[in-house]
Amino acid sequence: MGRVAGKVAFITGAARGQGRSHALRLAEEGADIIAVDIVQDVATVPYEGASAEDLDETVALVEKAGRRIVARKVDVRNQDALEDAVRSGVADLGRLDVVVANAGIFGTPTRVWEMSEALWQNTIDVNLTGVFHAVKATVPHLLRQGDGGSIIVTSSAAGLKGVPHYGSYAASKHGVVGLARSLAMELAEHNIRVNSVHPGNVDTKMIINDTTFKVFSPDKEHPTKDDVRAAFMSTLMMPIPWLDATDISNAVLWLASDEARYVTGVALPVDAGMSAK
C-alpha cells in the first residue's frame, strides 16, 4: 500500500470504465484525484456516454477509499475548460504529480473511404487533440512545481496495429504514441516521464455494446456476450476474451509510481498479446 502516497493525479474520462478504475486504483495506493469527464453522449459514438451519476459514483468510491477527489464536468475538446479544471483541482489539493490522459471514444464501425467527416473529426478531436489539451493544461503545473512527474497516455493495441472498420480510432491511437514519445524527449530533463499504455479488449462499455457485438456476429440481430466470446478471444494470444479494467489500472499505477522512475518514452501493451498477434 501507499505506492503513490502523497501524490495528486489528474484523470480524464474518469466517470466510468478504465478512467474510474484508474482513479480508484491510484486512490487505494494513496493518491488524491482530480477527475473530469464529459458526462454526456458524443455524436458518432454508437453507445451512450457516461452520466453525471457515473461521475458521482467515482467520487463516492474514491472517498470510500479514504482519499480526496475534485470532480468536474469537462469536455477534453475544450481547452479553456480543461485548464480551469486543472487550476481549480491543484488549488484544492495542493499539487499535481500524475496525469492520466485516458478519455477516448470508439466510433461507429465503417470502412475508411466510406467514413463521414464527422466520425473522423470527432474521433481525432477527442482521442488525439484531447490528449494534447490535457498536456497543455497540466505540464506547466508540473514544471512550476519542479518535482518531476508522470504522464500516462491511454493508447490502445490499435495504436500498434491496424484495425479494420475502425480506421479513425487506430489513426488517433497511433497519433498519441508519437505525441507521447516526443513529449518524453522534451520533458526528460525535468524528470517528467511520459509513457503510453496499450489496452487490448477491455470489458467496458466502449466495446461491450450492441454495435461492436454486431461486427463480431453480423448474422445475429442482437448478439449477446456469449455469442461473441469466441470471436473476441480469437483476437488475443492468451485464452481470454476480455481484460478487466483493473489490469490496465495496475500498469497505470506502476508507471505513476517511483517504481518506474526511470521508465519513459515506452509504449506498454497490456493486451493479452493482441498487438503481437
C-alpha positions as CSV (number, residue, x, y, z in Angstrom):
1,M,0.0,0.0,0.0
2,G,1.0,3.6,-0.4
3,R,2.8,3.3,-3.7
4,V,1.6,6.8,-4.8
5,A,1.1,8.2,-1.3
6,G,1.0,12.0,-1.2
7,K,0.6,12.4,-4.9
8,V,-2.2,14.0,-6.8
9,A,-3.4,12.5,-10.1
10,F,-5.4,14.2,-12.8
11,I,-7.5,11.8,-14.9
12,T,-9.7,12.4,-17.9
13,G,-12.7,10.3,-18.8
14,A,-12.9,9.3,-15.1
15,A,-16.7,8.8,-14.8
16,R,-16.7,5.1,-15.6
17,G,-14.7,2.3,-17.3
18,Q,-11.0,2.5,-17.3
19,G,-10.9,6.1,-16.0
20,R,-12.9,5.2,-12.9
21,S,-10.8,2.1,-12.4
22,H,-7.6,4.2,-12.6
23,A,-8.9,6.8,-10.2
24,L,-9.9,4.1,-7.6
25,R,-6.6,2.1,-8.0
26,L,-4.5,5.2,-7.5
27,A,-6.6,6.3,-4.6
28,E,-6.2,2.9,-3.0
29,E,-2.5,3.4,-3.1
30,G,-2.6,6.9,-1.5
31,A,-3.2,9.4,-4.3
32,D,-5.8,12.2,-4.3
33,I,-7.7,12.7,-7.6
34,I,-8.7,15.4,-10.0
35,A,-11.4,13.8,-12.2
36,V,-13.0,15.1,-15.3
37,D,-15.5,13.6,-17.8
38,I,-17.8,15.0,-20.5
39,V,-20.8,13.1,-18.9
40,Q,-22.9,13.2,-22.0
41,D,-23.3,11.4,-25.3
42,V,-20.9,12.2,-28.2
43,A,-22.1,12.4,-31.7
44,T,-21.0,9.5,-34.0
45,V,-20.4,7.2,-30.9
46,P,-22.8,4.3,-31.0
47,Y,-23.1,3.7,-27.2
48,E,-24.3,6.1,-24.5
49,G,-21.9,8.3,-22.8
50,A,-21.2,8.4,-19.1
51,S,-23.7,10.2,-16.9
52,A,-23.4,12.7,-14.0
53,E,-24.4,9.8,-11.8
54,D,-21.5,7.8,-13.0
55,L,-19.1,10.6,-12.1
56,D,-20.8,10.9,-8.7
57,E,-20.2,7.2,-8.2
58,T,-16.4,7.6,-9.0
59,V,-16.3,10.4,-6.4
60,A,-18.0,8.1,-3.8
61,L,-15.6,5.2,-4.5
62,V,-12.5,7.4,-4.1
63,E,-13.8,8.9,-0.9
64,K,-14.7,5.4,0.4
65,A,-11.0,4.6,-0.2
66,G,-10.1,7.4,2.1
67,R,-8.8,9.9,-0.4
68,R,-9.8,13.4,-1.6
69,I,-11.3,14.0,-5.0
70,V,-12.3,17.1,-7.0
71,A,-14.6,16.2,-10.0
72,R,-15.9,18.3,-12.7
73,K,-17.9,18.0,-16.0
74,V,-15.4,18.9,-18.8
75,D,-15.1,18.1,-22.4
76,V,-11.4,17.4,-23.3
77,R,-12.1,19.2,-26.6
78,N,-12.5,22.4,-24.7
79,Q,-9.0,23.7,-23.8
80,D,-10.2,26.6,-21.6
81,A,-12.5,24.4,-19.5
82,L,-9.8,21.7,-19.1
83,E,-7.2,24.3,-17.9
84,D,-9.7,25.8,-15.5
85,A,-10.5,22.3,-14.0
86,V,-6.8,21.6,-13.6
87,R,-6.2,25.0,-11.9
88,S,-9.1,24.5,-9.6
89,G,-8.1,21.0,-8.7
90,V,-4.5,21.9,-8.0
91,A,-5.7,24.8,-5.8
92,D,-7.9,22.5,-3.8
93,L,-5.5,19.6,-3.5
94,G,-2.2,21.4,-3.4
95,R,-0.1,19.9,-6.1
96,L,0.0,17.7,-9.3
97,D,2.2,14.7,-9.8
98,V,0.4,12.3,-12.2
99,V,-1.5,12.9,-15.4
100,V,-3.6,10.1,-16.9
101,A,-4.9,11.2,-20.3
102,N,-7.5,8.5,-20.6
103,A,-10.6,10.0,-22.2
104,G,-11.5,8.3,-25.5
105,I,-14.3,7.2,-27.8
106,F,-14.9,4.4,-30.2
107,G,-16.8,5.4,-33.3
108,T,-19.4,3.7,-35.5
109,P,-17.7,0.9,-37.5
110,T,-17.2,1.8,-41.1
111,R,-14.6,1.4,-43.9
112,V,-12.2,4.4,-44.2
113,W,-13.3,5.6,-47.6
114,E,-16.9,5.5,-46.5
115,M,-16.3,7.3,-43.2
116,S,-18.1,10.6,-42.6
117,E,-16.2,13.7,-41.9
118,A,-18.0,14.0,-38.6
119,L,-16.9,10.5,-37.5
120,W,-13.3,11.1,-38.4
121,Q,-13.2,14.6,-36.8
122,N,-14.9,13.6,-33.6
123,T,-12.6,10.7,-33.0
124,I,-9.4,12.7,-33.7
125,D,-10.7,15.6,-31.6
126,V,-11.4,13.5,-28.5
127,N,-8.7,10.8,-28.7
128,L,-5.8,12.8,-30.0
129,T,-6.4,16.5,-29.6
130,G,-8.0,15.8,-26.2
131,V,-4.6,14.3,-25.1
132,F,-2.8,17.4,-26.5
133,H,-5.2,19.6,-24.5
134,A,-4.6,17.6,-21.3
135,V,-0.8,18.0,-21.8
136,K,-1.1,21.8,-22.3
137,A,-3.3,22.1,-19.2
138,T,-1.0,20.1,-16.9
139,V,2.6,20.3,-18.0
140,P,3.0,24.0,-16.9
141,H,2.0,23.0,-13.3
142,L,4.5,20.1,-13.3
143,L,7.2,22.4,-14.5
144,R,6.5,25.1,-11.9
145,Q,6.3,22.5,-9.2
146,G,9.8,21.3,-10.1
147,D,9.4,17.8,-8.6
148,G,9.2,15.8,-11.8
149,G,6.1,13.8,-12.6
150,S,4.5,11.0,-14.7
151,I,2.3,11.5,-17.7
152,I,0.4,8.4,-18.9
153,V,-1.5,8.4,-22.1
154,T,-4.1,5.8,-22.9
155,S,-3.5,4.5,-26.4
156,S,-4.6,1.0,-27.5
157,A,-3.5,-2.2,-29.1
158,A,-4.9,-0.3,-32.1
159,G,-2.2,2.2,-31.6
160,L,0.3,-0.5,-32.6
161,K,-1.5,-2.3,-35.4
162,G,-4.3,-1.7,-37.9
163,V,-8.0,-2.4,-37.1
164,P,-10.5,-2.9,-39.9
165,H,-13.7,-0.8,-39.7
166,Y,-12.1,1.5,-37.0
167,G,-9.6,3.4,-39.1
168,S,-10.2,6.7,-37.3
169,Y,-9.7,5.1,-33.9
170,A,-6.5,3.4,-35.0
171,A,-5.2,6.6,-36.5
172,S,-5.9,8.6,-33.3
173,K,-4.3,5.9,-31.1
174,H,-1.2,5.8,-33.3
175,G,-1.1,9.6,-33.1
176,V,-0.9,9.7,-29.3
177,V,2.1,7.4,-29.4
178,G,4.1,9.9,-31.4
179,L,2.8,12.7,-29.2
180,A,3.9,10.8,-26.0
181,R,7.3,9.9,-27.4
182,S,8.0,13.4,-28.5
183,L,6.9,14.8,-25.1
184,A,9.1,12.3,-23.3
185,M,12.1,13.7,-25.1
186,E,11.1,17.3,-24.3
187,L,10.4,16.7,-20.6
188,A,13.1,14.1,-19.6
189,E,15.5,16.9,-18.4
190,H,12.8,17.9,-15.9
191,N,12.4,14.3,-14.6
192,I,8.9,14.2,-16.0
193,R,8.3,10.8,-17.5
194,V,5.8,10.2,-20.4
195,N,4.6,6.8,-21.4
196,S,1.6,5.2,-23.3
197,V,-0.4,2.2,-22.3
198,H,-2.0,0.0,-24.9
199,P,-5.0,-2.0,-23.7
200,G,-6.5,-4.8,-25.7
201,N,-10.1,-5.8,-25.4
202,V,-11.3,-4.4,-22.1
203,D,-14.6,-5.3,-20.6
204,T,-16.1,-1.8,-20.6
205,K,-19.0,0.0,-22.4
206,M,-16.7,1.0,-25.2
207,I,-16.7,-2.5,-26.7
208,I,-19.4,-4.2,-24.7
209,N,-22.3,-2.9,-26.7
210,D,-24.7,-4.0,-29.5
211,T,-22.9,-2.1,-32.3
212,T,-19.5,-3.7,-31.6
213,F,-21.1,-7.1,-31.0
214,K,-22.7,-6.9,-34.5
215,V,-19.2,-6.5,-36.0
216,F,-18.2,-9.8,-34.5
217,S,-21.5,-11.6,-35.0
218,P,-23.2,-9.9,-38.1
219,D,-25.7,-12.8,-38.6
220,K,-27.5,-12.2,-35.3
221,E,-29.9,-9.3,-34.8
222,H,-29.0,-8.7,-31.1
223,P,-25.8,-10.7,-30.3
224,T,-25.1,-11.4,-26.6
225,K,-21.8,-11.5,-24.8
226,D,-21.8,-15.3,-25.1
227,D,-22.4,-15.1,-28.9
228,V,-19.2,-13.0,-29.4
229,R,-17.0,-14.5,-26.7
230,A,-15.1,-16.8,-29.1
231,A,-14.7,-14.1,-31.7
232,F,-13.2,-11.7,-29.2
233,M,-10.9,-14.5,-27.9
234,S,-9.6,-15.1,-31.4
235,T,-8.1,-11.5,-31.4
236,L,-5.9,-12.2,-28.4
237,M,-3.0,-14.6,-27.9
238,M,-4.0,-15.6,-24.4
239,P,-7.1,-17.7,-23.8
240,I,-9.4,-14.9,-22.7
241,P,-12.0,-12.7,-24.5
242,W,-11.6,-9.5,-22.4
243,L,-9.3,-8.0,-19.9
244,D,-10.6,-6.3,-16.8
245,A,-10.1,-2.5,-16.4
246,T,-8.1,-3.2,-13.3
247,D,-5.5,-5.0,-15.4
248,I,-4.8,-1.7,-17.1
249,S,-5.0,0.3,-13.9
250,N,-2.2,-1.8,-12.4
251,A,0.0,-0.8,-15.3
252,V,-1.0,2.9,-14.8
253,L,-0.2,2.6,-11.1
254,W,3.2,1.2,-11.8
255,L,4.0,3.9,-14.3
256,A,2.8,6.6,-11.9
257,S,4.9,5.2,-9.0
258,D,8.5,5.7,-8.2
259,E,9.0,2.0,-9.1
260,A,9.0,3.2,-12.7
261,R,11.2,6.3,-12.0
262,Y,13.5,5.7,-15.0
263,V,10.8,4.4,-17.4
264,T,10.0,7.0,-20.1
265,G,9.1,7.0,-23.8
266,V,7.7,3.5,-23.5
267,A,4.7,2.1,-25.3
268,L,3.4,-0.6,-22.9
269,P,1.0,-3.2,-24.2
270,V,-1.5,-4.6,-21.7
271,D,-3.4,-6.6,-24.2
272,A,-3.1,-10.4,-23.7
273,G,-0.9,-10.5,-26.8
274,M,-3.3,-8.7,-29.1
275,S,-0.7,-6.3,-30.6
276,A,1.7,-9.1,-31.2
277,K,-0.8,-11.4,-33.0
